Amino acid sequence: MGGLFSALNSSAGAMDAFQRVLDTIQSNVANASTPGYASQSIPLEALPMNSDGTLPGGVTTGEMQSARDEFAEQNVRQQFSALGTLEQTSQSLSNLQLAFNVSSDSGIPGALNQLFQNFSSWSVTPGDGAAQQAVIDGAQQVAQSFQQAAQTLAQDSSDTGQQIQQTVTQINSLASQLQADNQQVIQGGSNAGLDAQIHATLEQLSEYADITATTQPDGTVTVLLGGQTPLVIGTNQFNISVSFTTPANAPATVAGGAAPARLIDAQGNDITAQVSQGQLAGELNIYNTVLPSLAGNAYQQGDLNLMAQSVADRVNQILTSGNISDGPPPVPGVPLFTYTAGSPTSVARTLAVSSTITPDQLAAINPGPPYASNGTALQLAGLANPQSPADEINGFSYAEFYGNVAAGIGSQAQDASNQLNVQQQTLAQARNLRSQISGVSLNDEAAELVQFQSAYDANSKMVSVLDQLTQATINMLPQ
């Protein structure tokens, strides 16, 4: 009887082990599409046995094992961070590219070309009222085109600043979720579902910023921003924030310019330089580098303002050096353009035609020597194809300077788009590799299911036979 009971007990233990394996397979299949889930497995372990029956042997299950590979996980997160940078950069530059059209018949280049043509027509008939009015109208179009470009940049800057704040808020929210997950792990709630949730959150977080995540011996995850600044350590969370102020060690050098965006850690330290990847890095690059190169900030005037001021100053200089009439006494010319003085970063936004100038106040006469009744008008018309450094910006004509600015934006946008396509493929490869290592293969799970289902059925039959033998043995005993 002892042998029968030992065999029955061993078979019952095997059935329990097989059932746990089958339950694990069922969990894998059910969670095959769950974000962050890694395939689970339970190893079977042989129980000790000996010939005298005191150790009956059999099979039991070991500790649950996860197929998750942290190197593969970190690789996917790194690729997500790079993708987030390029997605944000590509989108922002594409929008910016629309505002800086290189077409000669629209926007700033179109308005400047028209103004130069008006100057040329005026030089032919300097006393013609219609020609003079056309110059005034053309100047107004130039001013409006600069104003519109400046407004677009200001709106882009405002939108990007809001995006930075929203991204920082989202990062803190995800860090809070990880902190709560760590608390659950410490309280003994660690399981495959919680593990999947943690890694799904880490992957989502990596799209916003480059992070490193390390699993500690107690099962909690430590998350560092940029590999240096702690976001989550155990059950402690450390929020980051954004500041739009100039740092004390780098005061503003351009009056009226906007301050850069700076990331601040929980201790008040500037950690902006630590964020090099992710959507947040892309937003910071657009806000602190790309847009200021055009619209200016606390440290630079910006190309758009530089061009607006150069055009206005040169036109005004030529007009005020000429005469409206010979007199006597001669009547000197007056400025055509105005803008807010003392604020280099607001020139394009405030550029306008003088509210007091009238068409007959345009100074066409160059008193010389040599004297020319249409000398200033001819000089203004010549701005389209400058022959003097005074009529250029850094060695370029106004059209060339604008073309270089627009081409620079277009080149950056194209590069970002090309890199984005490559990065999408790289991310797909990284995810595919991770799936091969730790993902659920339905084919493999189906094969294991058949195998263990057969073993379970066979063991059930063994239990049934042992039950019949036991019953037969009992019936053989004397009553």
PyMOL commands that set and color helices and strands:
alter all, ss='L'
color gray80, all
select helices_A, chain A and resi 2-30+70-99+107-124+129-186+192-208+272-274+279-295+303-321+344-350+359-361+375-384+389-391+398-438+442-476
alter helices_A, ss='H'
color red, helices_A
select strands_A, chain A and resi 40-41+44-46+59-61+65-66+211-215+221-225+229-233+236-237+241-243+262-264+323-325+331-332+337-338+352-353
alter strands_A, ss='S'
color yellow, strands_A
deselect
rebuild
show_as cartoon
